[in-house]
Amino acid sequence: MRRKRYGLSPAVAPNPDRELADARACIDRGDEAAALKRLDRARRGYLKKRDPAGLEHLLVLADVLQADHERVRIGRDNLYYAIKQNLRQESRRQAQEQRVPWHDPYPDLQAPSEHTRIAVTRGVKFWIAVAVVLAVALSGAIVLAVALSSSSETEVTVRLVNDTGAAVKVRGCDDQSCTTTWMHADLDPGLRTERNVPADDLVDEFRVKQPGQAESCLPLLVHDGYLSAGGFTPVTLVARLSQATPCPGSTVRPTPAREQGL
């Protein structure tokens, strides 16, 4: 049985411009968690259409989010990171097609937990966002007509290794609250388990429980790991359960198995 897709978005947006407008509506009514889902759906749509202008518009609109809640802040930072990685990927592709040297647009891009942002007043953000939505609506007519295949159609293998020295229970969660799960595994010390997940999953959330201890979180940056492995399949990405931290947890980028000899 195929696992349920999850993360900030369950699927590629069929109309990223509409998702962007819906995200603006969610922000207006104060539902920033829903806005994040819409923005990530738009990101996937623009990535599939190979539309860097659309991706850049997302960066501006994402900055409208106040992110007063911790989970929204984490989600927003992860979204920033994914968009910039997608823009980096697209710029590399264009350089290869044009046979020109590639210049990294984000040479200092670091892990989401290390990102900082410039404070902008809410009024200024509002008018910027209005301009973005209008610009996107006008540019929709000139978006590339041919939608080429993207990582949304690709799966990678995530391998979880129990290096804790104790028996553990592992759950794969459909969202950060882990109210529903898609995977359960009991691992004795030294054992491992594998699951196939979509390569464009932004963050896949796992919960780790050792006897007598509180449950810890292991949020994996799957898409980031996939890109760091070269963006090719098949690939197996490895994470160690000892990397889990108190919930909501610090994001971890899984590394290719070939680099760890696992």
Legacy VTK file of the C-alpha trace (Angstrom):
# vtk DataFile Version 3.0
C-alpha trace
ASCII
DATASET POLYDATA
POINTS 262 float
0.000 0.000 0.000
1.307 3.397 -0.933
1.797 5.739 1.984
-0.346 8.818 2.334
1.433 11.915 1.068
1.927 14.579 3.661
4.058 17.515 4.716
3.074 21.111 4.142
1.049 19.984 1.133
-0.433 16.678 -0.020
-0.148 17.213 -3.777
1.083 19.363 -6.640
-1.118 22.389 -7.236
-3.021 22.170 -10.525
-3.238 25.986 -10.588
-0.461 27.669 -8.569
-1.819 31.167 -9.278
-5.136 30.199 -7.674
-3.327 28.650 -4.694
-1.439 31.925 -4.263
-4.686 33.917 -4.251
-6.247 31.452 -1.782
-3.211 31.852 0.470
-3.812 35.617 0.500
-7.437 34.973 1.518
-6.288 32.685 4.344
-3.917 35.381 5.602
-6.705 37.967 5.531
-8.871 35.813 7.798
-5.970 35.036 10.132
-5.505 31.366 9.224
-1.745 31.320 8.675
-1.457 27.524 8.984
-3.829 27.120 6.025
-1.936 29.836 4.145
1.280 27.838 4.529
-0.364 24.804 2.936
-1.590 26.903 0.012
1.814 28.516 -0.455
3.556 25.164 -0.524
1.023 23.830 -3.044
1.782 26.877 -5.189
5.524 26.206 -4.779
5.090 22.680 -6.104
3.000 23.958 -8.999
5.503 26.635 -10.012
8.338 24.111 -9.669
6.574 21.699 -12.015
5.982 24.502 -14.525
9.583 25.589 -14.081
8.450 29.136 -13.383
11.134 31.007 -11.385
9.102 34.239 -11.445
6.252 32.477 -9.647
8.664 31.067 -7.062
10.095 34.526 -6.417
6.570 35.902 -5.869
6.069 33.238 -3.211
9.051 34.523 -1.255
7.420 37.950 -1.046
4.003 36.673 -0.007
5.461 34.265 2.551
7.005 37.272 4.276
3.503 38.553 5.043
3.059 35.758 7.592
3.471 37.057 11.122
4.305 33.546 12.402
3.405 34.271 16.020
3.013 30.540 16.668
6.106 28.335 16.792
4.827 25.773 14.285
3.930 28.462 11.770
7.358 30.032 12.209
9.064 26.678 11.601
6.851 26.011 8.591
7.519 29.458 7.144
11.279 29.079 7.547
11.156 25.654 5.905
9.107 27.144 3.069
11.658 29.929 2.537
14.375 27.309 2.387
12.530 25.048 -0.076
11.690 27.946 -2.423
15.297 29.105 -2.512
16.492 25.553 -3.142
13.996 25.300 -6.020
15.223 28.625 -7.461
18.797 27.393 -7.168
17.845 24.164 -8.962
16.051 26.044 -11.752
18.908 28.509 -12.264
21.337 25.592 -12.609
19.080 23.958 -15.210
18.819 27.177 -17.213
22.586 27.658 -17.133
23.092 24.132 -18.450
20.586 24.668 -21.269
22.205 27.977 -22.258
25.733 26.513 -21.891
26.858 29.344 -19.633
28.595 29.276 -16.243
26.210 28.805 -13.333
26.218 31.361 -10.513
24.568 30.253 -7.289
21.774 32.780 -6.469
21.928 31.810 -2.774
25.566 30.929 -1.993
25.050 31.461 1.751
21.843 29.421 2.038
21.890 27.458 5.293
19.598 25.162 7.232
16.134 26.570 8.106
16.934 26.792 11.821
19.699 29.297 11.017
17.609 31.590 8.822
16.972 35.187 9.852
14.619 37.696 8.296
14.317 41.512 8.085
11.358 42.933 9.967
8.851 44.790 7.764
5.777 46.546 9.107
2.404 44.844 8.560
1.076 47.757 6.491
3.995 47.642 4.081
3.670 43.863 3.824
-0.026 44.171 2.975
0.546 46.450 -0.017
3.483 44.359 -1.205
1.273 41.273 -1.076
-1.522 43.023 -3.012
0.966 43.979 -5.717
2.282 40.411 -5.836
-1.159 38.891 -6.323
-1.936 41.344 -9.148
1.427 40.686 -10.782
0.924 36.933 -10.610
-2.545 37.222 -12.146
-1.095 39.214 -15.071
1.840 36.899 -15.560
-0.309 33.750 -15.570
-0.962 34.126 -19.310
2.726 33.846 -20.151
3.636 30.897 -17.916
5.410 28.107 -19.782
2.869 25.953 -21.632
4.707 22.684 -21.309
4.783 21.220 -17.788
7.757 18.914 -17.527
8.166 16.159 -14.997
9.486 17.126 -11.545
10.483 15.497 -8.276
6.791 15.293 -7.330
6.662 12.124 -9.474
9.763 10.654 -7.855
10.215 8.646 -4.680
13.263 8.180 -2.476
13.956 5.630 0.224
14.279 6.925 3.788
16.238 4.580 6.073
15.898 5.022 9.850
18.719 3.473 11.870
18.328 2.721 15.584
21.691 3.759 17.016
20.284 4.663 20.454
21.343 1.452 22.202
17.757 0.755 23.316
14.594 -0.682 21.791
12.443 2.094 20.301
9.043 2.619 18.733
8.933 4.837 15.633
5.877 6.525 14.136
5.582 8.353 10.830
3.189 11.296 11.192
0.856 12.895 8.675
1.505 16.336 10.206
3.427 18.031 13.003
0.730 17.331 15.595
0.931 13.595 14.772
-2.808 13.116 15.308
-2.747 10.546 12.504
0.103 8.284 11.448
1.098 6.360 8.330
3.881 4.165 9.718
4.721 2.198 12.876
7.908 0.229 13.560
9.494 -1.459 16.595
13.287 -1.463 16.317
15.739 -3.256 18.563
19.219 -1.712 18.972
21.181 -1.707 15.721
18.204 -2.472 13.495
16.780 -0.274 10.741
13.594 0.275 8.783
12.962 1.750 5.336
10.047 3.529 3.709
9.564 5.111 0.269
8.411 8.737 0.361
7.895 11.419 -2.318
11.141 13.222 -3.130
9.397 16.606 -2.922
8.164 16.149 0.667
9.395 19.299 2.376
9.422 17.900 5.925
8.539 14.356 6.972
7.768 14.083 10.681
8.774 11.015 12.743
8.234 10.376 16.455
10.673 8.239 18.476
9.753 6.641 21.838
12.212 4.902 24.157
11.060 3.075 27.308
10.759 5.419 30.271
11.404 8.550 28.211
9.214 11.209 26.653
8.551 10.903 22.951
11.005 12.874 20.808
10.679 14.291 17.279
12.712 13.716 14.144
11.572 16.100 11.346
13.464 15.142 8.179
14.163 17.563 5.316
13.563 14.955 2.619
13.504 17.285 -0.399
16.665 18.989 0.787
18.361 15.596 1.221
17.240 14.582 -2.263
18.735 17.745 -3.787
21.964 17.345 -1.817
22.267 13.836 -3.276
22.246 15.364 -6.762
18.525 15.204 -7.466
18.773 11.737 -8.989
17.144 8.409 -8.165
17.369 5.760 -6.957
18.745 7.137 -3.714
18.537 6.038 -0.084
18.616 8.784 2.551
19.720 7.826 6.057
18.758 9.330 9.413
19.806 8.068 12.844
17.226 7.912 15.614
19.737 9.448 18.023
19.232 12.679 16.050
15.691 13.011 17.457
15.257 15.930 19.872
12.478 17.131 22.210
9.344 17.968 20.219
8.716 19.868 18.007
12.331 18.908 17.256
15.134 20.384 15.196
15.026 19.652 11.481
17.535 17.105 10.206
18.719 16.650 6.642
19.092 12.924 5.886
22.261 12.009 4.044
22.810 9.518 1.207
23.524 5.997 2.398
26.613 5.819 0.206
28.193 8.604 2.254
27.683 6.713 5.509
28.391 3.186 4.315
24.924 2.072 5.468
LINES 1 263
262 0 1 2 3 4 5 6 7 8 9 10 11 12 13 14 15 16 17 18 19 20 21 22 23 24 25 26 27 28 29 30 31 32 33 34 35 36 37 38 39 40 41 42 43 44 45 46 47 48 49 50 51 52 53 54 55 56 57 58 59 60 61 62 63 64 65 66 67 68 69 70 71 72 73 74 75 76 77 78 79 80 81 82 83 84 85 86 87 88 89 90 91 92 93 94 95 96 97 98 99 100 101 102 103 104 105 106 107 108 109 110 111 112 113 114 115 116 117 118 119 120 121 122 123 124 125 126 127 128 129 130 131 132 133 134 135 136 137 138 139 140 141 142 143 144 145 146 147 148 149 150 151 152 153 154 155 156 157 158 159 160 161 162 163 164 165 166 167 168 169 170 171 172 173 174 175 176 177 178 179 180 181 182 183 184 185 186 187 188 189 190 191 192 193 194 195 196 197 198 199 200 201 202 203 204 205 206 207 208 209 210 211 212 213 214 215 216 217 218 219 220 221 222 223 224 225 226 227 228 229 230 231 232 233 234 235 236 237 238 239 240 241 242 243 244 245 246 247 248 249 250 251 252 253 254 255 256 257 258 259 260 261
